[in-house]
Amino acid sequence: MHRSYQPLKPVTNRYLRQRWDQNQYNDHRRKVMSALPVVDNRGMKTPPHIQLKLKKLQQQGERLATIDRDNRLLASKLADIMTSKGLVDHRNQYNLKSLNADKRREEVLLFSRQNQAIYQRIVSRRSEYHRQLWLEDWERAECRRDSISRYPRRLADKQRSTRKVKFAIGEQ
């Protein structure tokens, strides 16, 4: 009984209803199989100015022209070498000429004279530091400190022992 056809609506002839339903279903499946997409999902068409890339072609042509010109120059140089006697020019006998060499030399001389004058002024100048006065002032300050302190430093220095204590090996 489970294999028997059960129509959705009450019918007088189940066999005919089943055949009609089967025909409708087959027709529907055929239409589904032959259906074409309604939504166009192919994407945008690339504009021709982006496809062609004229600037890139121009740069490539210029690069090839430069390479061709360089190749022709090298070929002509090689041809000249092949037709020459084979002598090698390895001597550079030309003097370097500078347009402002004299001016630079004068500036160097001027700087050296100025530096020499500064050095002479520094050497001839007497020192403004009076070392002897500083020493005498320090001595006076030490005398004052010793006279007002309870334990003068000079006495402590004199009382220090100059003996050195030697320890036996192994003792600490």
Number of C-alpha atoms within 10 A of each C-alpha: 5 5 5 9 11 13 12 7 7 9 11 8 8 14 13 11 18 15 11 12 13 12 12 12 12 12 12 11 12 11 11 10 9 8 9 8 7 6 6 7 7 6 6 7 6 8 8 8 8 8 8 10 10 11 9 10 11 11 11 12 12 12 12 12 12 12 12 12 12 12 12 12 12 12 12 12 12 12 11 12 12 10 9 9 8 9 7 6 6 6 6 6 6 6 6 6 7 7 8 8 10 10 10 11 11 11 12 12 12 12 12 12 12 12 12 12 12 11 11 11 11 11 10 8 8 8 9 6 8 8 10 9 10 11 11 11 12 12 12 12 12 14 15 11 14 15 11 9 10 8 11 14 14 11 10 10 9 9 9 8 8 7 6 6 6 6 8 7 6 5 5 5
